[in-house]
Amino acid sequence: MPTEKDFENKRVVIIGGSSEIGLAIAEKVTSQGAEVVIVSSKAERVQEAIQSIGGKARGEAVGVFDEKAVESFFAKRGAFDHLVFTAGDSLRLHELADADEVQVE
């Protein structure tokens, strides 16, 4: 059974975290001590989500269909503990075996 602080000092990136399931996940893990980074294509929705969550919530508008923008986002943000993807079902993710190796410090 999860405890109230299961995500204490964890960094969680939520792609599609500005509404619905993604926002609910962001609220839950923030309440359990996580630093949440919300990613969505609409800057105003990111800001609304951050304001409603408070705490350690951060965010950035990133066009998730733009591979270079996503690559830049992760290069800038650095290491994280968990990645949640709730941005819809039309985005095709590469198989991990096909992805370039990523260095995480």
C-alpha positions as CSV (number, residue, x, y, z in Angstrom):
1,M,0.0,0.0,0.0
2,P,1.5,3.4,-1.0
3,T,2.3,5.8,1.9
4,E,1.7,9.5,1.9
5,K,5.3,10.3,1.0
6,D,6.2,7.6,-1.6
7,F,7.4,10.3,-4.0
8,E,9.4,12.4,-1.5
9,N,12.4,14.0,-3.3
10,K,11.4,12.4,-6.6
11,R,11.2,14.3,-9.9
12,V,8.3,13.3,-12.1
13,V,7.8,14.6,-15.6
14,I,4.2,14.4,-16.9
15,I,3.7,14.9,-20.6
16,G,0.1,15.9,-20.9
17,G,-0.1,16.9,-17.3
18,S,-2.2,20.1,-17.7
19,S,-5.6,18.4,-17.7
20,E,-7.6,15.3,-16.9
21,I,-5.6,12.2,-15.9
22,G,-2.2,13.9,-16.2
23,L,-3.3,16.7,-13.9
24,A,-4.8,14.2,-11.4
25,I,-1.5,12.3,-11.3
26,A,0.4,15.6,-10.9
27,E,-1.8,16.6,-8.0
28,K,-1.4,13.2,-6.3
29,V,2.4,12.8,-6.6
30,T,2.9,16.4,-5.6
31,S,0.9,15.7,-2.4
32,Q,3.2,12.8,-1.8
33,G,6.3,15.0,-2.0
34,A,7.3,14.9,-5.7
35,E,8.7,17.8,-7.7
36,V,6.4,17.7,-10.8
37,V,7.3,19.0,-14.2
38,I,4.2,19.4,-16.4
39,V,4.6,19.4,-20.1
40,S,1.9,20.4,-22.5
41,S,1.6,22.2,-25.8
42,K,-0.4,25.1,-24.5
43,A,1.5,27.5,-22.2
44,E,-1.6,28.9,-20.6
45,R,-2.8,25.4,-19.6
46,V,0.6,24.7,-18.1
47,Q,0.5,27.9,-16.0
48,E,-3.1,27.1,-14.9
49,A,-2.1,23.6,-13.8
50,I,1.0,24.9,-11.9
51,Q,-1.1,27.5,-10.1
52,S,-3.8,24.9,-9.1
53,I,-1.2,22.4,-7.9
54,G,1.2,24.8,-6.2
55,G,4.1,23.3,-4.2
56,K,6.9,21.9,-6.2
57,A,5.1,22.1,-9.6
58,R,6.9,23.5,-12.6
59,G,6.1,23.3,-16.2
60,E,6.9,24.1,-19.8
61,A,5.0,24.3,-23.1
62,V,6.5,21.8,-25.5
63,G,5.0,20.7,-28.8
64,V,5.2,16.9,-28.2
65,F,5.0,16.2,-32.0
66,D,8.2,18.2,-32.5
67,E,11.0,15.7,-31.9
68,K,13.6,18.5,-31.6
69,A,11.5,20.4,-29.1
70,V,11.1,17.3,-26.9
71,E,14.8,16.5,-27.2
72,S,15.7,20.1,-26.2
73,F,13.3,19.9,-23.2
74,F,14.9,16.8,-21.8
75,A,18.4,18.1,-22.4
76,K,17.6,21.2,-20.5
77,R,15.6,19.6,-17.6
78,G,18.1,16.9,-16.9
79,A,17.6,13.8,-14.8
80,F,14.2,12.6,-13.5
81,D,12.9,9.6,-11.6
82,H,9.5,8.9,-13.3
83,L,8.0,9.7,-16.7
84,V,4.2,9.7,-17.2
85,F,2.8,10.1,-20.7
86,T,-0.9,11.1,-20.9
87,A,-0.8,13.3,-24.0
88,G,-3.1,11.1,-26.1
89,D,-2.8,8.1,-28.3
90,S,-1.8,9.6,-31.6
91,L,1.9,10.1,-30.8
92,R,4.1,7.2,-31.7
93,L,7.0,6.6,-29.3
94,H,10.1,4.8,-30.5
95,E,10.9,1.4,-29.1
96,L,13.4,1.8,-26.3
97,A,15.7,-0.7,-28.2
98,D,15.7,1.7,-31.1
99,A,16.2,4.9,-29.1
100,D,19.6,6.6,-28.9
101,E,21.4,5.9,-25.6
102,V,20.8,8.8,-23.2
103,Q,23.2,9.7,-20.5
104,V,21.6,10.5,-17.1
105,E,23.7,11.9,-14.3
